[in-house]
Amino acid sequence: MLHFDKFTLANGLRVLVHRDESTPMVAVNILYDVGARDEEVGRTGFAHLFEHLMFGGSVHVPEYDEPLQMAGGENNAYTTNDVTNYYIQLPLKNIDTAFWLESDRMLSLAFGERSLDVQRKVVCEEFKEHYLNKPYGNAWHLMRTLAYKVHPYRWPTIGENLEQIETAQLDDVKKFFFKHYRPVNAVMCVAGNVTTEEVKTLSEKWFGDIEAGDPYVRQLPQEPKQTEARVQEVHADVPLDALYKAWHMGKRLGEDYYAADLITEVLGSGMSSRLYRRLVKEQHLFSSISCYHTGSLDAGLLVIEGKVTEGHTLEEANAAVEAELAILVQEGVTEAELEKARNKIEAMIAFEDMSLLNRANNLAFYELMGDAGLINSEWDRYNAVTREGLQKVAATIFDPANSNTLFYRKNA
């Protein structure tokens, strides 16, 4: 059970306080309710670009990292299709430094052509390194456009293509910032040996005068139900053929999410999972295989991907995966498999709670989803999944008409 208090500033900034008296450190996590799904068609990659720009200096702080390092702190950030998260951990005695730095960049970045040009080049190099020049690097670009036809999940966080990042203009960047990176669209969690009153005082001092901004009302096109299987083939200079398969699944807070998560554990999490045991160890069809889901806030994807061993075809590998899924749908899972999957997730939840930063991050995330208190009932939802319920969800997800298959063939 994670204990916390919460309050909201007059400008709409939601603040959570999680007290841990056992640590001399404090974590300050700020989660913005903006991700790649909130970008405009033809103007993608902005949320990820801001992950870099936010470290390029703010209106009163030209260098972000230097004062934090002098205060004994560390920081980082990540961007997904749903959210953007920034976090700092530093000694409690220097907590003001974290509030000063985070409030200044929430107030305004130091917008300038030079900063934009530097960070734009960094992102472009990242795009080239990880998505254009890396083997299989464009697989998820292809899979997203195959699986999604109208929802903005159809482009990855890095952006749809290089050109849209290269042509991002300063005015576009400013508009995106002042639309999304406002107190009313943010959640801050402070975790450490602090009291709620202390955090209230600091929050009012450093964040209270920042203009609230307009609440962002998300109106995204909803992906229609897929009614026929989709298959795409690509050839590239890669060492092995690879199989990527994806099926639409429910949203993060949907009733089927927890069963879907358990399905991925049973099928492809670790070397004792069904797919690894049968298709790698026994049949030697794959050199590696995994099953996971995107964890998206809107309806996401359940994915199976693997590299096919020499001497076997993609068609053989795909047929073997389909056969395993048919067994799951027809027979379900054993009680032992379900219990093992539950135990792994329970252990993962417990492991995450050991980290102060993870607790701060997770509390902010659940608050953004609607209520930080949901974090304390997650395990109950997993524990409530029955074998019958899991089998029913498997039958819905693995409907052949719901499948998207990418055959990634190596050049002859």
Residue pairs with C-beta under 8 A, 6 or more apart in sequence:
1 376
2 18
2 353
2 359
2 363
2 375
2 376
3 18
3 19
4 16
4 17
4 18
4 189
4 363
4 372
5 16
5 17
5 196
6 14
6 15
6 16
6 17
6 367
6 372
7 15
7 196
7 200
8 14
8 15
9 15
9 183
9 203
9 204
9 207
9 208
10 208
10 212
11 183
11 184
11 207
11 208
11 210
11 211
11 212
11 213
12 182
12 183
12 184
12 185
12 212
12 213
12 215
13 183
13 184
13 186
13 187
13 188
13 203
13 207
13 210
14 186
14 187
14 188
14 367
15 187
15 188
15 189
15 190
15 199
15 200
15 203
16 187
16 188
16 189
16 190
16 363
16 364
16 367
16 372
17 189
17 190
17 191
17 194
17 195
17 196
17 199
18 189
18 190
18 191
18 192
18 359
18 360
18 363
19 191
19 192
19 193
19 194
19 195
19 196
20 191
20 192
20 193
20 356
20 359
21 193
22 193
23 92
23 192
23 193
23 356
24 91
24 92
24 193
25 89
25 90
25 91
25 92
25 192
25 356
26 89
26 90
26 91
26 92
26 95
26 98
26 190
26 191
26 192
26 193
26 194
26 356
27 87
27 88
27 89
27 189
27 190
27 191
27 192
27 356
27 357
27 359
27 360
28 87
28 88
28 89
28 95
28 98
28 99
28 102
28 188
28 189
28 190
28 360
29 85
29 86
29 87
29 88
29 188
29 189
29 190
29 191
29 357
29 360
29 361
29 363
29 364
30 85
30 86
30 87
30 102
30 106
30 186
30 187
30 188
30 364
31 83
31 84
31 85
31 86
31 186
31 187
31 188
31 189
31 361
31 364
31 365
31 367
31 368
32 83
32 84
32 85
32 86
32 180
32 181
32 185
32 186
33 83
33 180
33 185
33 186
33 187
33 216
33 368
34 47
34 83
34 84
34 180
34 181
34 185
34 216
35 47
35 79
35 80
35 81
35 82
35 83
35 84
35 157
36 44
36 45
36 47
36 48
36 79
36 80
36 81
36 152
36 155
36 156
36 157
36 159
37 81
37 82
37 151
37 152
37 153
37 220
37 298
38 47
38 152
38 180
38 216
38 218
38 220
39 45
39 46
39 47
39 152
39 155
39 176
41 152
42 164
43 164
43 168
43 172
44 155
44 159
44 160
44 161
44 164
45 123
45 157
45 158
45 159
45 160
45 164
45 165
45 168
46 159
46 168
46 172
46 173
46 176
47 79
47 84
47 157
47 180
48 79
48 123
48 157
48 158
48 159
49 119
49 120
49 123
49 159
49 165
49 168
49 173
50 79
50 84
50 173
50 176
50 177
50 181
51 77
51 78
51 79
51 84
52 119
52 122
52 123
53 109
53 115
53 116
53 119
53 173
54 64
54 77
54 86
54 105
54 109
55 64
55 65
55 77
56 64
56 109
56 110
56 115
56 118
56 119
57 63
57 64
57 109
57 110
57 115
58 64
58 101
58 104
58 105
58 107
58 108
58 109
58 110
59 104
59 107
59 108
59 109
59 110
60 104
60 107
61 67
61 100
61 101
61 104
61 105
61 110
62 110
64 75
64 101
64 105
65 75
67 97
67 100
67 101
68 74
68 75
68 88
68 90
68 97
68 98
68 101
71 90
71 91
71 94
71 97
71 98
72 90
72 91
72 94
73 88
73 89
73 90
73 91
73 94
73 97
73 98
74 88
74 89
74 90
75 86
75 87
75 88
75 89
76 86
76 87
77 84
77 85
77 86
77 87
78 84
78 85
79 85
79 157
80 157
81 152
81 153
81 156
81 157
81 294
81 296
82 296
82 297
82 298
83 297
83 365
83 368
85 361
85 364
85 365
86 102
87 357
87 360
87 361
88 98
88 101
88 102
89 356
89 357
90 97
90 98
92 192
92 193
92 194
95 190
95 192
95 194
95 202
96 202
96 206
99 202
99 203
99 205
99 206
99 207
100 206
102 188
102 206
103 206
103 207
103 210
106 181
106 182
106 183
106 186
106 207
106 210
107 210
108 177
109 115
109 177
111 170
111 173
111 174
111 177
112 170
113 170
116 168
116 170
116 173
120 165
120 166
120 168
123 158
123 159
123 165
124 162
124 165
124 166
126 158
127 158
127 159
127 162
127 165
128 162
130 137
130 158
131 137
131 138
131 141
131 156
131 158
132 138
132 162
135 236
135 237
135 238
135 239
136 236
136 238
136 242
136 408
138 234
138 236
139 242
139 244
139 305
139 406
139 408
140 156
141 155
141 156
141 160
142 232
142 234
142 406
143 244
143 246
143 301
143 303
143 404
143 406
144 153
144 154
144 155
144 156
145 154
145 155
146 230
146 232
146 246
146 404
146 406
147 154
147 226
147 230
147 246
147 248
147 301
147 404
148 154
148 223
149 223
149 224
150 221
150 222
150 223
150 224
151 220
151 221
151 222
151 223
151 298
151 299
152 220
152 221
153 223
153 294
153 296
153 298
153 300
159 165
178 213
179 213
179 214
179 216
180 216
182 210
182 211
182 212
182 213
182 214
183 207
183 210
183 211
183 212
183 213
184 212
184 213
184 214
184 215
184 216
185 213
185 215
185 216
187 364
187 367
187 368
188 203
188 207
188 364
189 360
189 361
189 363
189 364
189 367
190 199
190 202
190 360
191 356
191 357
191 359
191 360
191 363
192 356
220 298
222 298
223 248
223 298
223 299
225 248
226 248
226 401
226 402
226 404
227 401
228 401
229 400
229 401
229 402
229 403
229 404
229 405
230 403
230 404
230 405
231 404
231 405
231 406
231 407
232 405
232 406
232 407
233 406
233 407
233 409
234 406
234 407
234 408
234 409
235 409
235 410
235 411
236 408
236 409
236 410
236 411
237 410
237 411
238 408
238 410
238 411
239 410
240 287
240 307
240 308
240 309
240 310
240 410
241 307
241 308
241 313
241 314
241 317
241 407
241 408
241 409
241 410
242 305
242 306
242 307
242 308
242 408
243 286
243 304
243 305
243 306
243 308
243 314
243 317
243 318
243 321
243 405
243 406
243 407
243 408
244 303
244 304
244 305
244 405
244 406
244 408
245 303
245 304
245 305
245 318
245 321
245 403
245 404
245 405
245 406
246 301
246 302
246 303
246 304
246 403
246 404
247 301
247 302
247 397
247 398
247 399
247 402
247 403
247 404
248 299
248 300
248 301
248 302
248 397
248 402
249 256
249 257
249 260
249 293
249 299
249 300
249 301
249 302
249 397
250 256
250 257
250 260
250 299
250 300
251 257
251 296
251 297
251 298
251 299
251 300
252 295
252 296
252 297
252 298
252 300
252 369
253 297
253 369
253 370
254 299
256 393
256 396
258 381
258 382
258 384
258 385
259 385
259 389
259 390
259 392
259 393
259 394
260 293
260 302
260 393
260 397
261 293
261 345
261 382
262 338
262 341
262 342
262 345
262 382
262 385
262 390
263 291
263 302
263 328
263 390
263 393
263 394
263 397
264 291
264 292
264 293
264 302
265 273
265 340
265 341
265 344
265 345
266 273
266 274
266 328
266 333
266 337
266 338
266 340
266 341
267 273
267 274
267 275
267 291
267 304
267 324
267 328
268 274
268 275
268 276
268 289
268 290
268 291
268 292
268 304
269 290
269 291
269 292
269 341
269 344
270 276
270 344
271 277
271 280
271 281
273 291
274 324
274 328
274 337
275 286
275 289
275 290
275 291
275 304
275 306
275 321
275 324
276 289
276 290
278 320
278 324
279 285
279 286
279 289
279 306
279 317
279 320
279 321
279 324
280 286
280 287
280 288
280 289
280 306
283 320
284 309
284 312
285 308
285 309
285 312
285 316
285 317
285 320
286 306
286 307
286 308
286 309
286 317
287 306
287 307
287 308
287 309
288 306
288 307
289 304
289 305
289 306
289 307
290 304
290 305
290 306
291 302
291 303
291 304
292 302
292 303
293 300
293 301
293 302
293 303
294 300
294 301
294 303
297 369
301 404
302 397
304 321
306 317
306 321
308 314
308 316
308 317
314 407
314 409
318 405
318 407
325 394
325 398
328 391
328 394
328 398
329 391
329 394
329 395
329 398
331 391
332 387
332 388
332 390
332 391
332 394
333 341
333 387
333 390
333 391
334 387
335 387
338 385
338 387
338 390
342 382
342 383
342 385
345 379
345 382
346 379
346 382
349 378
349 379
352 358
352 359
352 362
353 359
362 375
363 372
363 375
364 372
366 372
366 373
366 374
366 375
396 402
